[in-house]
Amino acid sequence: MAKDFKEREGFGTKEKLSKWIYENTLMPVEQYWGLDLAQHFHKPLADRGIEPYATWAKLPKGTRIRQRATPDCINIIVVGGGTNPGWYAGDFAYLASASIDAWR
């Protein structure tokens, strides 16, 4: 899939793909604030006046917002070969790195 995103879709870098995702994935603000992640981690930031969460907390229902605060919050990870192409999206947090070379 990484090869397709780069060669067929024109995303020459992971950063370009992250920026496209950031700019093109919107959701209603009330759906965003209904997420556990937003309630537990971003609402306290909004209450302290930290942007963009403070502004998002004041928006009327139906207003469409980006799903992430910045494109830097979107990480693209490429693993494996090309025999079973696929892609996944999720709300995963980075915890640690591990080498797969020892598993070969």
C-alpha positions as CSV (number, residue, x, y, z in Angstrom):
1,M,0.0,0.0,0.0
2,A,2.9,2.4,0.7
3,K,4.1,1.9,-2.9
4,D,0.6,2.6,-4.2
5,F,0.2,5.8,-2.0
6,K,3.5,7.0,-3.3
7,E,3.4,6.0,-7.0
8,R,-0.2,5.9,-7.9
9,E,-1.8,8.4,-5.6
10,G,1.1,10.9,-5.7
11,F,2.0,11.1,-2.0
12,G,5.8,11.2,-2.3
13,T,6.3,11.3,1.5
14,K,4.6,10.1,4.6
15,E,4.3,13.8,5.6
16,K,2.3,14.6,2.5
17,L,-0.1,11.8,3.2
18,S,-0.5,12.9,6.8
19,K,-1.2,16.4,5.7
20,W,-3.9,15.2,3.2
21,I,-5.5,13.0,5.9
22,Y,-5.5,16.0,8.3
23,E,-7.1,18.3,5.7
24,N,-9.7,15.9,4.4
25,T,-11.0,14.0,7.4
26,L,-13.6,16.1,9.1
27,M,-16.3,15.2,11.7
28,P,-19.1,17.0,13.5
29,V,-17.8,18.7,16.6
30,E,-20.4,16.9,18.8
31,Q,-19.1,13.5,17.5
32,Y,-15.6,14.5,18.4
33,W,-16.5,15.5,21.9
34,G,-18.4,12.2,22.3
35,L,-15.1,10.2,21.9
36,D,-13.5,8.9,25.1
37,L,-10.1,10.2,23.9
38,A,-11.5,13.7,23.6
39,Q,-13.3,13.6,26.9
40,H,-10.4,12.2,28.9
41,F,-7.4,14.0,27.3
42,H,-8.6,17.0,25.3
43,K,-11.5,18.4,27.4
44,P,-9.1,19.3,30.2
45,L,-6.9,21.1,27.7
46,A,-10.0,23.0,26.4
47,D,-10.9,23.9,29.9
48,R,-7.5,25.4,30.4
49,G,-7.8,27.4,27.2
50,I,-5.3,25.4,25.1
51,E,-5.9,25.6,21.4
52,P,-7.4,24.2,19.2
53,Y,-9.4,22.4,21.9
54,A,-10.7,25.6,23.6
55,T,-12.1,26.9,20.3
56,W,-13.5,23.5,19.4
57,A,-15.4,23.3,22.7
58,K,-17.3,26.5,21.9
59,L,-18.4,25.5,18.4
60,P,-22.1,24.9,17.7
61,K,-23.3,21.4,16.9
62,G,-22.9,20.4,13.3
63,T,-19.7,22.4,12.8
64,R,-17.2,20.1,11.1
65,I,-13.7,20.0,12.5
66,R,-10.5,18.2,11.7
67,Q,-10.0,15.0,13.6
68,R,-6.5,15.9,14.8
69,A,-5.0,19.1,16.2
70,T,-2.1,19.1,13.6
71,P,-0.9,16.9,10.8
72,D,2.0,16.0,13.1
73,C,-0.5,14.0,15.2
74,I,-0.9,11.6,12.2
75,N,1.8,9.0,12.0
76,I,2.3,6.7,9.0
77,I,3.9,3.4,9.7
78,V,5.1,1.0,6.9
79,V,5.9,-2.6,7.7
80,G,6.1,-5.9,5.8
81,G,6.4,-6.7,2.2
82,G,4.2,-6.5,-0.8
83,T,2.5,-10.0,-0.8
84,N,-0.6,-9.0,1.2
85,P,-1.2,-5.3,0.8
86,G,-3.5,-3.6,3.2
87,W,-3.8,-0.6,5.4
88,Y,-5.4,0.2,8.8
89,A,-6.3,3.3,10.6
90,G,-6.8,3.7,14.3
91,D,-6.4,5.9,17.3
92,F,-3.2,4.3,18.5
93,A,-0.6,6.0,20.7
94,Y,3.2,5.4,20.3
95,L,4.6,3.5,23.2
96,A,7.8,1.9,22.0
97,S,9.8,0.6,19.0
98,A,10.9,-3.0,18.5
99,S,13.1,-4.5,16.0
100,I,11.6,-7.2,13.8
101,D,15.0,-8.4,12.5
102,A,15.4,-10.9,15.4
103,W,12.2,-12.5,14.4
104,R,13.3,-13.5,10.9
